[in-house]
Amino acid sequence: MNVMQCRAARVMLSLGVRELAALAGVSPDTVARLKWGAAPKPVTVERIQAALEARGLSTDGLKEALKTRLLETLDGDDDAMGD
């Protein structure tokens, strides 16, 4: 899980840093460090992914949602440029 995936997952599930930390069993500082781009320990990633999956958001589903959103954004940029 990368920074963008974690941030997107928090937004999609309406979770703050503290809420995700509590669900994952890690400290809020750990989630905040991930939010700012620090490389997490593998166990931290596993805990966060498990917490997100428990809320119904799979990693594969998150990747697809991000891909769809990126494509929608790019399509919108074309419209703005008159293409």
DOMIFI-989588 format. One record per residue (C-alpha): x, y, z; residue number from 0; residue in three letters. Coordinates in steps of 0.5 Angstrom, whole numbers, always signed. Example, Ala and Ser with C-alpha at 12.3 -4.5 7.8 and 13.67 -1.06 7.14 Angstrom:
2
      px      py      pz   seq   type
     +25      -9     +16     0    ALA
     +27      -2     +14     1    SER
***
This chain:
83
      px      py      pz   seq   type
      +0      +0      +0     0    MET
      +3      +7      -2     1    ASN
      +1     +14      +1     2    VAL
      -4     +15      -5     3    MET
      -8      +9      -3     4    GLN
      -8     +10      +4     5    CYS
     -10     +17      +3     6    ARG
     -16     +15      -2     7    ALA
     -18      +9      +3     8    ALA
     -19     +14      +9     9    ARG
     -23     +19      +4    10    VAL
     -27     +13      +1    11    MET
     -29     +10      +8    12    LEU
     -29     +17     +12    13    SER
     -24     +15     +17    14    LEU
     -19     +20     +20    15    GLY
     -12     +19     +22    16    VAL
     -14     +17     +29    17    ARG
     -20     +13     +27    18    GLU
     -15      +9     +22    19    LEU
     -10      +8     +27    20    ALA
     -15      +5     +32    21    ALA
     -18      +0     +27    22    LEU
     -11      -2     +25    23    ALA
      -8      -2     +32    24    GLY
      -2      +2     +31    25    VAL
      -1      +9     +33    26    SER
      -4     +16     +30    27    PRO
      +3     +18     +29    28    ASP
      +5     +12     +25    29    THR
      -1     +13     +20    30    VAL
      +1     +20     +20    31    ALA
      +8     +18     +18    32    ARG
      +5     +14     +12    33    LEU
      +1     +20     +10    34    LYS
      +7     +24      +9    35    TRP
     +11     +19      +5    36    GLY
     +15     +15     +10    37    ALA
     +16      +8      +9    38    ALA
     +12      +4     +14    39    PRO
     +14      -3     +16    40    LYS
     +11      -9     +13    41    PRO
      +7     -11     +19    42    VAL
      +4      -4     +19    43    THR
      +2      -5     +12    44    VAL
      -1     -11     +14    45    GLU
      -5      -8     +20    46    ARG
      -8      -2     +16    47    ILE
     -10      -7     +10    48    GLN
     -13     -12     +15    49    ALA
     -17      -6     +18    50    ALA
     -19      -3     +11    51    LEU
     -21     -10      +9    52    GLU
     -25     -11     +15    53    ALA
     -29      -4     +13    54    ARG
     -30      -7      +6    55    GLY
     -25      -4      +2    56    LEU
     -20      -9      -1    57    SER
     -13      -7      -4    58    THR
     -15      -9     -11    59    ASP
     -22      -5     -10    60    GLY
     -18      +1      -8    61    LEU
     -13      +0     -14    62    LYS
     -19      +0     -19    63    GLU
     -23      +6     -16    64    ALA
     -16     +10     -16    65    LEU
     -15      +8     -23    66    LYS
     -22     +10     -25    67    THR
     -22     +16     -21    68    ARG
     -15     +18     -25    69    LEU
     -18     +16     -32    70    LEU
     -24     +21     -30    71    GLU
     -20     +26     -28    72    THR
     -16     +26     -35    73    LEU
     -22     +26     -39    74    ASP
     -24     +32     -35    75    GLY
     -18     +36     -37    76    ASP
     -19     +34     -44    77    ASP
     -26     +38     -44    78    ASP
     -23     +44     -40    79    ALA
     -18     +44     -46    80    MET
     -23     +44     -51    81    GLY
     -21     +37     -54    82    ASP
***
